[in-house]
Amino acid sequence: MLSDIDRARAALFHLDAGCDRAEWIRIGMAAKAADLDVVDWIDWCASGANYGGERDARAVWRSFKPAGGIGAATLFRAAIDTGWSETSAARRPSPAPVRQREPEPEARTTLDPRWLAYWNSLGEVRDVGRAYLQARQCAIPPTDGDLRFDPAARHPAGYVGPCLVALVTDVASRKPISLHRTWINADGTKADVAPPRLLLGGHRKAGGAIRLWPDEALTQGLAIAEGIETALSLARVFQPAWALIDAGNLAKFPVLAGVESLLIGEDHDEAGARAAKACAIAWSSEDREARVAKSPVAGDDANDYLRRAA
């Protein structure tokens, strides 16, 4: 009897890694949802005729986030549709690695100048970008914040469409370190491309923040949350606001000089609760006010809750 991990691994390696990129990404998201790890993913990718190298595979794997409709069942359904069965998998030995392991490259510490030039070329959030934020019950950030709009951004899967482009800067040094892109529709939904949100490959995100309001707006207080939409939901009642990308950055958000009050938007899940608690403790220990706001519904963030209540 195969374990759940062995079943998922067998299903993955039954599939053709030489598929088109959109399907490749969909399978990767399903593999991650099935609790396979990056080594399985890289070994599977390397079996495909169009393998782009370990660096590309690792960067894409890191970008995968949970997405509605894509889970472990997606992986098994794809394998079954191409003739796989658990019975045949149980008779077959586990696949062996197909290439020498490459050392994982170090992430860039600052934003590639070409990407910085691209971001500087963009304008304020308008048109589809503004409609998306309004449909998501978000406050519209100021034009001197670090959120901009590209009406026709190209996704690695080949899709081209409207995209919110955020500059990620180091919290302490303020230096640009990455970009965060979200492909969107005017009705408040994400574009039908997987994954719809991406950070740049090969760039670090640890210690980063998306300054939706500029530093000059931080006179006494600040609202923070993991996601852009969640931070902009908090900004309807408390400004300025920053997005910190993930729970790890939120947990380690440093105490800032001159900021006496912090509002923490907690994602209502286990990782979000731990991060919000760690951040609140760190700020309270420095005699700063730290309040936590969260949706009463498990699994939601503030933006989910506001959209349902609208």
C-alpha positions in Angstrom: 0.0 0.0 0.0 1.5 3.3 -1.1 1.7 6.3 1.3 0.0 9.5 0.3 3.3 11.0 -0.6 4.4 8.0 -2.6 1.0 8.1 -4.4 1.5 11.8 -5.3 5.1 11.2 -6.4 4.0 8.3 -8.6 1.2 10.4 -10.1 3.5 13.3 -10.8 6.1 11.2 -12.6 3.5 9.6 -14.7 2.8 13.0 -16.3 4.9 14.5 -19.1 7.1 17.3 -17.9 7.4 18.5 -21.5 3.9 19.9 -21.5 3.2 23.6 -22.3 4.1 26.1 -19.6 0.6 26.8 -18.4 0.0 23.1 -17.8 3.4 22.7 -16.2 2.6 25.4 -13.7 -0.8 23.9 -12.9 0.8 20.5 -12.3 3.4 22.2 -10.1 0.8 23.9 -8.0 -1.1 20.7 -7.6 2.1 18.8 -6.6 2.9 21.4 -3.9 -0.7 21.1 -2.6 -0.1 17.3 -2.4 2.9 18.0 -0.1 5.6 17.0 -2.5 8.8 19.0 -2.1 11.1 21.0 -4.4 13.4 18.1 -5.0 10.5 16.0 -6.5 9.5 19.0 -8.6 13.0 19.6 -9.9 13.5 15.9 -10.7 10.2 15.8 -12.6 10.9 19.0 -14.5 14.3 17.7 -15.5 12.7 14.8 -17.2 11.0 17.1 -19.7 12.4 17.9 -23.1 11.9 21.7 -22.5 13.6 21.7 -19.1 14.8 25.3 -18.4 17.2 24.5 -15.6 17.1 24.2 -11.9 17.2 27.9 -11.2 13.9 28.4 -13.2 12.3 25.4 -11.6 13.1 26.6 -8.1 12.0 30.1 -8.7 8.6 29.0 -10.0 8.2 26.5 -7.2 8.7 29.3 -4.6 6.1 31.4 -6.4 3.3 28.8 -6.0 0.5 29.8 -3.6 -2.7 28.1 -2.8 -5.3 28.7 -5.5 -8.9 27.9 -5.7 -9.7 24.8 -7.7 -6.1 23.5 -7.8 -5.2 21.0 -5.1 -3.9 17.5 -4.7 -6.9 16.1 -6.5 -5.9 18.1 -9.6 -2.6 16.1 -9.7 -4.3 12.7 -9.4 -7.0 13.6 -11.9 -4.4 14.7 -14.5 -2.5 11.4 -14.0 -5.7 9.2 -14.1 -6.8 11.0 -17.3 -3.5 9.8 -18.9 -3.8 6.2 -17.8 -2.3 6.2 -14.4 -3.7 4.0 -11.6 -2.6 3.3 -8.0 -2.4 -0.4 -8.7 0.2 0.1 -11.5 2.1 2.6 -9.4 2.4 0.2 -6.5 4.2 -2.3 -8.9 6.6 0.3 -10.2 9.7 1.4 -8.3 10.0 5.1 -7.2 11.7 7.2 -9.9 15.4 8.0 -9.4 16.8 11.5 -9.7 17.6 12.2 -13.4 20.3 14.9 -13.0 23.1 16.1 -10.7 21.8 18.4 -8.0 22.9 22.0 -8.6 23.6 24.3 -5.6 20.7 26.7 -5.1 21.8 30.1 -6.4 21.9 33.0 -3.9 19.1 35.5 -4.4 20.0 39.0 -5.5 20.1 41.4 -2.5 19.0 44.4 -4.7 16.6 44.7 -7.6 18.0 44.0 -11.0 18.4 47.5 -12.7 16.4 46.3 -15.7 13.4 45.5 -13.5 13.8 48.8 -11.6 13.8 50.7 -15.0 10.6 48.8 -15.9 8.9 49.7 -12.6 9.9 53.4 -13.0 8.3 53.4 -16.4 4.9 52.5 -15.0 2.1 55.0 -14.1 -0.3 55.2 -11.2 -3.0 52.7 -10.6 -5.9 53.5 -13.0 -8.5 51.9 -15.3 -8.7 48.2 -14.6 -6.3 48.5 -11.7 -8.5 51.1 -9.9 -11.7 49.1 -10.7 -10.1 45.9 -9.3 -9.2 47.6 -6.0 -12.7 49.2 -5.7 -14.4 45.9 -6.4 -12.2 44.3 -3.7 -13.3 46.9 -1.1 -9.8 48.4 -1.0 -8.7 51.9 -0.3 -6.9 53.5 -3.3 -3.3 54.2 -2.3 -1.6 57.5 -3.0 0.3 58.0 -6.3 3.6 58.4 -4.4 3.3 55.0 -2.9 4.9 51.9 -4.3 2.0 50.4 -6.2 1.7 51.0 -9.9 -0.1 49.6 -12.9 0.8 47.9 -16.2 -2.1 47.5 -18.6 -0.4 44.7 -20.6 2.1 42.8 -18.5 3.4 39.4 -19.8 3.1 36.4 -17.4 5.8 33.6 -17.7 2.9 31.3 -18.9 2.5 33.6 -21.9 -0.7 35.4 -20.8 -0.7 39.2 -21.3 -3.0 41.5 -19.4 -3.6 44.2 -16.7 -1.3 43.8 -13.7 -0.7 45.6 -10.4 3.1 46.0 -10.0 4.4 46.6 -6.5 8.0 47.6 -5.6 9.4 45.6 -2.7 11.9 47.5 -0.6 14.0 46.5 2.4 12.2 47.7 5.5 15.4 49.1 7.1 17.5 50.4 4.2 14.6 51.3 1.8 16.6 49.8 -1.1 14.5 48.1 -3.8 14.9 44.3 -3.6 12.1 42.8 -5.8 8.8 43.3 -7.6 5.4 41.7 -6.8 3.0 41.4 -9.7 -0.8 40.5 -9.6 -2.7 39.9 -12.8 -6.2 41.2 -12.4 -9.7 41.7 -13.8 -11.9 44.8 -13.3 -14.5 42.8 -11.4 -12.1 42.2 -8.5 -11.1 38.7 -9.5 -7.6 37.5 -10.3 -6.8 36.8 -14.0 -7.2 33.2 -15.2 -3.5 32.4 -15.2 -1.5 30.2 -12.8 -0.2 31.6 -10.6 -1.9 35.0 -10.8 0.6 36.5 -8.3 4.4 36.4 -8.7 7.5 37.7 -7.1 10.6 37.9 -9.2 12.7 34.8 -9.4 16.3 35.1 -8.1 15.4 38.1 -5.8 15.1 38.0 -2.0 11.9 38.9 -0.2 13.0 38.4 3.4 12.9 41.7 5.2 10.9 43.3 2.5 7.8 45.5 2.5 5.5 47.1 -0.1 5.3 50.7 1.0 1.7 51.5 -0.2 2.1 54.9 1.5 5.5 56.6 1.5 7.7 56.9 4.6 6.8 60.6 4.9 3.2 59.5 5.7 4.4 57.7 8.9 3.8 60.3 11.5 2.5 58.3 14.4 0.9 55.0 13.3 1.0 52.3 10.6 -1.2 49.4 9.5 0.5 46.3 8.2 -0.7 43.0 6.7 0.6 40.2 4.6 -1.2 40.9 1.3 -1.7 44.0 -0.7 -5.5 43.8 -0.7 -5.6 43.0 3.0 -3.4 46.1 3.8 -5.6 48.3 1.6 -8.7 46.9 3.4 -7.3 48.0 6.7 -6.5 51.4 5.0 -10.2 52.1 4.8 -10.1 52.7 8.5 -6.4 53.3 9.3 -3.8 54.9 7.2 -1.0 54.7 6.2 -0.6 51.0 5.4 2.1 48.6 4.1 2.0 45.0 2.8 4.6 42.6 4.0 4.1 39.8 1.4 4.0 36.8 3.8 3.8 35.7 7.4 7.5 35.4 7.8 8.1 39.1 7.1 5.2 40.1 9.3 6.5 38.1 12.2 9.9 39.8 12.0 8.7 43.3 11.2 11.1 45.6 13.1 10.1 48.4 15.5 10.3 51.6 13.5 11.5 54.9 14.9 8.7 57.5 15.2 5.9 55.0 14.9 4.0 54.8 18.2 1.0 52.7 17.1 0.8 49.6 14.9 -2.3 47.9 13.6 -1.6 44.3 12.5 -3.9 42.7 10.0 -3.9 39.0 10.9 -4.7 36.3 8.4 -7.1 34.0 10.3 -5.0 30.8 10.0 -2.3 29.2 12.0 0.7 30.9 10.3 -1.1 34.2 10.4 -1.9 34.0 14.1 1.7 33.1 15.0 3.1 35.9 12.9 0.7 38.5 14.3 1.4 37.4 17.9 5.2 37.6 17.4 5.0 41.0 15.9 2.7 42.4 18.6 5.0 41.1 21.3 8.0 42.6 19.8 6.4 46.0 19.5 4.8 45.9 22.9 8.1 45.1 24.5 9.4 48.4 23.1 6.5 50.3 24.7 4.6 50.8 21.4 0.9 50.2 21.0 0.2 47.1 19.0 -3.3 46.0 18.1 -4.4 43.0 16.1 -7.4 42.9 13.7 -8.7 39.8 12.1 -11.8 38.4 10.4 -14.1 36.4 12.7 -14.2 33.7 10.0 -11.4 31.1 10.1 -9.3 31.0 6.9 -10.2 34.6 6.0 -8.2 37.7 5.9 -9.7 41.2 6.3 -10.2 41.6 2.6 -12.2 38.3 2.4 -14.4 39.4 5.2 -15.1 42.9 3.8 -15.9 41.6 0.4 -18.5 39.2 1.8 -20.0 41.9 4.0 -20.3 44.4 1.1 
